[in-house]
Amino acid sequence: MMLPKQLSTSLIVFIGVSFVFGVIVFMGPEYRKHAQHERRLEDLRMERSREEARLQELRVRQQRFQTDRDYVRKTAHELGMVEPHEVIFRFHEDSHRTPRR
């Protein structure tokens, strides 16, 4: 049985539109999930890059601690440490004093 040409074309268009609609309905959520995973992957790559830079900075500091006595001394002083023969003087402003006249 032959279908009229107009009916045959309409049927093909209907099947095509139905197929496209089905793909959109069923693949849309998967596409969104994929896009989320891609964004997360990019975020993780950026975080990894920052952490690698931080690790390199720590390695440089570790190397300096092992080889540079002046760096060790300076860092210790910044932390408030002193050698046995050193004295630290700390001056504090007295904000509760009244000015003299």
C-alpha positions as CSV (number, residue, x, y, z in Angstrom):
1,M,0.0,0.0,0.0
2,M,1.5,3.3,-1.1
3,L,1.0,6.4,1.0
4,P,0.2,9.7,-0.7
5,K,3.3,11.9,-1.1
6,Q,2.0,14.6,1.2
7,L,1.2,12.1,3.9
8,S,4.6,10.4,3.5
9,T,6.4,13.8,3.8
10,S,4.4,14.7,6.9
11,L,5.2,11.4,8.5
12,I,8.9,11.8,7.9
13,V,8.8,15.3,9.3
14,F,6.8,14.1,12.3
15,I,9.3,11.3,12.9
16,G,12.2,13.7,12.6
17,V,10.8,16.2,15.0
18,S,9.9,13.5,17.4
19,F,13.4,12.2,17.3
20,V,14.9,15.6,17.9
21,F,12.5,16.2,20.8
22,G,13.4,12.8,22.3
23,V,17.1,13.5,22.1
24,I,16.7,16.9,23.7
25,V,14.5,15.5,26.5
26,F,16.7,12.5,27.3
27,M,20.1,14.0,26.6
28,G,19.5,17.5,28.2
29,P,20.1,16.4,31.8
30,E,23.2,14.4,30.7
31,Y,24.6,17.5,28.9
32,R,24.1,19.7,32.0
33,K,25.8,17.0,34.2
34,H,28.7,16.9,31.7
35,A,29.0,20.7,31.8
36,Q,29.0,20.7,35.6
37,H,31.8,18.1,35.6
38,E,33.8,20.1,33.1
39,R,33.5,23.2,35.3
40,R,34.5,21.2,38.4
41,L,37.5,19.7,36.5
42,E,38.7,23.2,35.5
43,D,38.3,24.4,39.1
44,L,40.4,21.4,40.3
45,R,43.1,22.1,37.7
46,M,43.3,25.7,38.9
47,E,43.5,24.6,42.5
48,R,46.2,22.0,41.6
49,S,48.2,24.7,39.9
50,R,48.0,27.0,43.0
51,E,49.0,24.1,45.2
52,E,52.0,23.3,43.0
53,A,53.1,26.9,43.2
54,R,52.8,26.8,46.9
55,L,54.7,23.6,47.1
56,Q,57.5,25.1,45.0
57,E,57.6,28.1,47.4
58,L,57.9,25.7,50.4
59,R,60.7,23.8,48.7
60,V,62.6,27.0,48.1
61,R,62.2,28.0,51.8
62,Q,63.2,24.5,52.9
63,Q,66.4,24.7,50.8
64,R,67.1,28.2,52.3
65,F,66.7,26.8,55.8
66,Q,69.2,24.1,55.0
67,T,71.8,26.3,53.4
68,D,71.4,29.9,54.5
69,R,72.2,30.7,58.2
70,D,71.3,34.4,57.8
71,Y,67.8,33.4,56.5
72,V,67.4,31.0,59.5
73,R,68.5,33.8,61.9
74,K,66.2,36.4,60.3
75,T,63.2,34.0,60.4
76,A,63.9,33.1,64.0
77,H,64.0,36.8,64.9
78,E,60.8,37.4,63.2
79,L,59.2,34.7,65.4
80,G,60.6,36.3,68.5
81,M,63.5,33.9,69.0
82,V,67.0,35.0,70.1
83,E,70.4,33.5,70.6
84,P,71.6,33.1,74.1
85,H,73.7,36.2,74.0
86,E,71.1,38.5,72.5
87,V,68.6,40.7,74.4
88,I,65.3,41.9,73.0
89,F,63.9,45.3,73.9
90,R,60.2,45.9,73.3
91,F,58.7,49.3,73.5
92,H,55.0,49.8,74.0
93,E,53.2,53.1,73.8
94,D,51.2,53.8,76.9
95,S,47.9,54.9,75.5
96,H,46.4,55.4,78.9
97,R,48.8,58.2,79.9
98,T,47.6,61.7,79.9
99,P,49.7,64.2,78.0
100,R,52.0,66.4,80.0
101,R,51.6,70.2,80.0
